[in-house]
């Protein structure tokens, strides 16, 4: 078993792209005892990664993800570089650059030129089908989807998605690695745009905007209703489990049957969301959104989100513990 962090430190995980998501991914790997190569062409992002470590250690401690943490020790296992060639010694490469399909495909091809053919490559995408990312790859069987969420060092979220050419051995490796990283991975059986959480979420967002545009309720009422209903159980169970335990499928099916004909089903983007694209809406960052914001609100909402994430992790670990991680073995990848 590879529960010994001393043994994990001999394994190197490369994270390419050190934006907010990439920094959380790197911090997660460090928190679990792995050595990390963080690659970003922007010096600013590499500097932010180094500056982020004390905050990440503190958040891991508060969430109970680690029992003790030493920033200096994390720094010893972190190698920051502006050169992609630094990923050469990694046992896993995680791509986490911006959601730009041509850029991601090009990066995957460049990574393949550096690492050996048996090194898996996970793409932290939330938008693109993995099969599309595999196009043009020399060894597409080693490419898989590894979708993280913000504050990746303390959340349990991860979606693992195979492309049409991803090998079963690579998916086994990915599942074992997710366990080592403290994740409760949702494993998809087939590739689909948006994966699980985004598809469910997008349907919810569309209906919320539809209710707003239809004049059924204002934004405050929609916010209040959702927060005080779904917010009560979402960390404990998902939409299918809640139907089971809160009345049963038959009860919900009868209710849903009557409401479905009145729900939004348009394949066109609602006018409100199109206007947000046109105005570059960034919510509290530029006061363009569903609500009005004042200076400092962006930082306040970021603080609230972090507090909720840390408290949720504590609750989940107490009431819904993850299984003990098994050993990670290197997959055999054929071209």
Protein Blocks (a to p, Z undefined) as FASTA:
>chain_A
ZZbfklmmmpccddehjafklmmmmmmmmmnopacddddfblklmmmmmmmmmmmmmmmm
mnomambdcfklmmmmpccdfbfklmmmpcbdcddbdcdfklmmmmmmmmmmmmcfklcc
ddddfkbcfklmmgopablmlgccddddehkllmcbdcddddfklcfklmmmmmmmmmmn
opacdddfbdcehijmlmmmmmmmmmmmmmmmnomacfklmmmmmmmmmmmmmmmpcfkl
mmmmnnpjklmmmmmmmmmmmpccbfbdcfklmmmmmnopghjmnopafbdcdehklmmm
mmmmmmmmmmmmmmmmmmmccddddddddddddZZ
